[in-house]
Amino acid sequence: MEFVARYDGSYIFPAGKRYGFFSGFLVGWVASEESFWQDNIPAINYFKIRASWGQTGNDRVDAYQYLSSFSYSGENQIFGETEEVKALYSSRIGNPNITWEVANQSNIAFESQFLDGKWIFGMDFFYNKRKKILIKRNASVPEFTGINLPDENIGKIENKGFDFDLAYRSRVRELTYNLSLNGGYAKIKYCSGTRRRAYYLTSRQQVTPCHQHPRMGKDIWTPTSIIRYKAIGIFRTQEDLDKYPHWPGARLGDIIFEDVNGDGEINADDRIRSHKNVA
């Protein structure tokens, strides 16, 4: 049995958030050394089971994010008739709560040797979860505000799976050889850690902060998605033109857009957030 712990501090973070306590432990048991094993399972001459859990912190992030910063604008401002002065703008809003990113790592494994040690087989099951990852929630505010939000400890990543190793070793006269096969499986899930709804321009627009990714699992924040109109068909007949709301001047062959808010008009209030452009 082993136990480790560390208490770290970093100037990267503001006072009151600079220190983090991170610990871990490991437990192992060689069951094959017990008398009950040797008397009842002699074919498996070595068997060990172990479990571990550990936590580490990361401060490899941009420094002084708890402070707001300002930059010069590319355009000067005019005062009076001729006086030009440099203009300042807020390039970053400070986050006084920024702190350590945290990674939790859990493992359960076993190692075995059987048939006089000729065969070796082991498996390792792991579950790793990183939390408090620093990301921006810029997708939660409209772009027209001009606000550049700071990083926040709201990101999460989960990684779980297993590894295995199978080997055979033997000897033919003076030749010793070893054949092995190893592999594994892992599944990764990302999430922003926030499910706050963002409302752009009007409260009628529908947005969703997370969606199902075809390769990486659930709950993925998609800040690169866009707002667009939802196409539901094409005007093929005059009856369609009379039935559905449309833009002025619409004609046969044009796209039918959904009247999301049901007011009988197609305008900016009918746009919805789409994730289809996200890889």
Salt bridges, closest charged atoms under 4 A:
ASP8 OD2 - ARG6 NE 2.88
GLU101 OE1 - ARG130 NH2 3.40
GLU111 OE2 - ARG50 NE 3.08
ASP124 OD2 - ARG50 NH1 3.84
ASP151 OD1 - LYS136 NZ 2.95
GLU152 OE2 - ARG137 NE 2.88
GLU158 OE2 - LYS129 NZ 3.96
GLU158 OE1 - LYS189 NZ 3.95
GLU174 OE1 - ARG171 NH2 3.58
ASP219 OD2 - ARG195 NH2 2.80
GLU258 OE1 - LYS230 NZ 3.61
ASP269 OD2 - ARG204 NH1 3.08
